[in-house]
Amino acid sequence: MIVDGLAETKQDDLLASLTLLTALFQVDAESASVIFRQENVITGLMDAIDLCPSDTVALELAHTLSQACGQKTCREALSDEAIQWLRSRASQTRFPALRAAAAVALVKLSRGALSDTESSQISESHIDGKEEMDLVNVMKGMTVSGDDQSTLSDAVEGLVYMSAEPSVKEMLSNDPSFWKQLFSHVPKRRTEDTGVSVPSSVLYGIVMIALNVCLYRPRLTEEETQMLKLKRLANSGKAAQTQDNPLDDDDHVKERCKRLVQVGLVGALSAIVKVTDSQGVRAAVGRTLLSLVENKENRGKVLQEGGAKALTTIIRARMAEVYKDKSTKAQYAALESSDLQTIQALAKLGITAAPFQVFGPGEAVLYDAIRPFTLLVIHSSANLLQRFEGMMALTNLSSASAEVASRIAASEGLMNKVELLLLEEHQLVRRAAIELICNLLAGSDQLFEKYSRSTSKLQVLVALSDVDDLPTRLASSGGLAQLTASPATCGNLLAIQLERRRVLQIFAQLINPAANPDESQAPEQVHPGLIHRGLVCVRNFLTSVGAENVKKLSSDIVEARLPKALVSVVQRYRQPNDAAILVPAAEALKLLLDCGIEVPR
């Protein structure tokens, strides 16, 4: 029917066929491509404009060719005559809508063919760099000056394609008037409130242009980097070279993000979230905000302009959708990588500021943040950075109240995953895991009870109190200082000491690193926080296990140089404001003296 319609001489019949083919490309591109590549179809398209040389037919033909240029097989089949026709229509100024549609087709032809390895040389002969930049300027002008929705849609679509080019990203980011005009097309309220309709495709295009300009290169693992090198060796031409463009390095992207934050991008993104429920648009907003908050300097501005609220709205809607299915496995499967990126953006903000600054007043809003951050830690598709930032965000969130900490600790699957991450080789990940556990122990009675009665968990905390990383030692020894308030904990630590002979030695090294037989590293390890934690652990332990057990441990105590460590603290901290250290040290010394253990003078 489409092919027969293209042979018609009546304008209405011809328009019907063109419109149908354009629509078919949008719903079934493969079938439309087959039709487009049939014998004489492209010739028939170009003949049609001669038979019916009206602006209406020309505009619909430009839209049809634009859709075709988005498909590799159609680009390869496109005739020189069709390309020349598009060029001539893109250069005329009488009919802006046609100019925009033809420009979009040329942009798709250029950018699409550039990604086709076999077609890279063809694309260069079709459209050169100067012509591409001319097209960008044409579409920028239409975006800034035109109010016609069709023209705006085409111009925005073309800029989406062109803004993937690093030089275009730089040019656009340095044009604040362009962005302000672009953002002016974003409605402040929903359509039913204003009566003004903005196509979802325009909103999506605005976000995608911003995303392209702000997007950082992906952080690749060593294995992924090697695979990329091999892929580049297998390819040739411009398509392989563009990935190394210095305009796309982190420093350039960072500056582009700063410029867009300054011209109001966050406010525009927040407004878009309010006026559309489109998952595609909202996912693109989440990815864009993730790029913006990569730089800590932008996070305050993002918070001020509603970025956290926008992210929370997106995440809440996705969580509601995901939880329609009660199966946990199905819930995980429903989450996409873009969902994790949106949560990651909120996590970065959650690490930066106090919970109530990020989420607003009231604890209920904090409860809503627990599940997404938990998913960021435990989801099978999450990468190590996302798990790390999820734990950091949960740690900050847990500081809000004991109830929040209790709810975090009770999150399904979280603690098992966090405890596994304690064994991770990456130091910062281990640190984040132990800091989260330490914070949760302070607020969750259930977790406190679980740890105080688990010998294996206490062994991990003791071992981590003896690692080289200071923040990890502070967190793990802080957890032990809390737990030793429980007799059950001290009973289990006694059992570990009797079996492994390491607990008292590690406690002594926290108080005074000189207690370590390997004294070469001692001077650099002194830290008031470690001293205080070690003293609390020793005082609580000696008090709880009782005099009889202390006497049985006397040789271990002396061998660990614990008395010497305690005396050194008392001698060093003599000021009135040192009471937090002096009191537990003095109490521990008295316990040793009462049990007949010799203390050096």
C-alpha positions, 0 to 999 in steps of 0.5 A: 500500500505504501509503495503504491501510494508513492506512485500516486500523483494526487497530493493527499494520496502521496501524503498519506503514504509518506506519513504512513511510512514515517510512522512505521519507522517509529513503531517497526523500524525493521519493516519500514527499512525493508520497504524503504530499500525496495527497488525504485522506492527511493527514486519514487520518493524523489520523483514525488516532490517533482510531481507535487512540489508543495511545502507540505509534501516536502516537509513530510518527505524530509521527515521520512528521510530523517527516520530513514537516516536513523537506520544503518541499512537505509543510510547505505541505500540513500542516493546522492540525489536525496542527500543533495535535496536535503542539503538544499532544503537545510540551507533555505530560510523561507520555510523554517520547519522544512529547514529544521527537518532536513537539518535533522536528517543530515545530522542523523546521516552524519552521526549515524554513518560515523558509528558504522565502521564500514561506512566511516569514509562514506560519512566523511565524504557526505558531510564534513566538519564545517557543515556539521557545525553550520547545522548546529548553528542552524538548529541552535538558532531555531531553538532560540528563536522559533516557537513553532512546536514542529520546528522546535521538535526537529531542532531539539532532536538534531541537537541531541545527535550533534551534542554527542560530538565533543567540539559541539559540547564545548560550543553549547556549554559556552552559550548561556543564552542558548540554554536559557532559551532552551529551558524556557520551553519547559513548562512550570506546571503540568499540562492540565494546569496550564493548558499548554502542551509540550511534547514529551519528545521535546522534554526528553530532547532537552534532557538528552542534550544536557546529558550529552554535554555533561556526561563523563567517560565511563569508569572502566575496569582494567579488563574493560580497558584492555577489551576497548584497546583490542576493539580499537585495534580492530577498527579504523578511521574516525569512529575509533579515534573520537573516544580519545578526544581531549575535550571529553576528558574529566577536566573539560566535563567538570567545567561544562557541568559547572557552567550548566549548573550556573545557567539553571540546569538543575531548576530546569531538570526539577521542573521537567520531573514535575511535569512528566511521568515518562520513565525515559525522561526521568531516567535521563534526568537522573543520569544528568544529575549524577554527572552534575553531582560528581563534582562536590562543588556542585552539590550545594547548588544542586540541593538548593535548586531542588535536585534532591527532591527531583531525584527522590520523586523519580526514585519513589515512583520507580520503587512503587512500580517495582514493588507491585510484584511481591517477588524479591527476584522480580523486583530486582529484575525490574530495576535497570542500570539507570535506576541505580544511577539515579539512586547513586546521584541521591547517595552522593548528595546524602553523603555530602549534607545532613539527612534533613538537609537532603530529604527535608524535615520529618523522619518519614522521608528518611525511612523512604530513602533506606530501601533505595540505598540498600538496593544500591548496596545489594543489587547484583548489577551494582558496581563497587563504587555504587556499593561504596556510596550506598554504604556511605549514604546509609551511614550518614542516614543512620546518624539521624536517629536510633529508629532510622539506624534500626530500620537500616539494620533490619533491611533485608539482605543488607547486613549480609552484603555489608559483612561480605564487603568487609573482606573486599580488597579495596581499602575504602570499601572495607572502611565504608562497610565497617563505619556503617556497622559501627554506626548501626551498632549505636542505634540498633539494639537487635544488631547490637545483640547479634554482634555481642553473641557472635564470636565470628563477628567479634573476631572480624572487628578485632582483626580490623582494629589491627589493620594499617588504615586509621579510619578503619581501625577507628571504626572497628575499635569504636564498634568494640568499645560499644559492644564491650558494654555487654557481658556477652561480648566480653565473654566471647572476647575472653574465649577468643583471647584464650584461643588465639592470644591476640585480643589483649595485644590489639587492645594494648596497641590501640592504647600505646603502639609501643606495646607492639613487639614490632616497634618500628611503626609505633610513633605514627600510629598514636591517635587520641581516638584509638587510645580512648577506644582501646581504654574503654575496651580494656576497662569494660573487658576487665570489669566484665570477665571478673577478677578470677579470669583476670588473674588467669590472664595475667601472663597474657596481660603482661606479655601484651604490655598492657600495664605499660600501655596504661601507665604511659597514658596516665603519664602523658594525659594529665590535663583536666580536659583529658578526663575521658582518657584518664578515667578509664585508664585509671579504672583499668590500672586499679583493676590490674592492681587489685588482681595482683598484676604488677604495674610499672612505675 
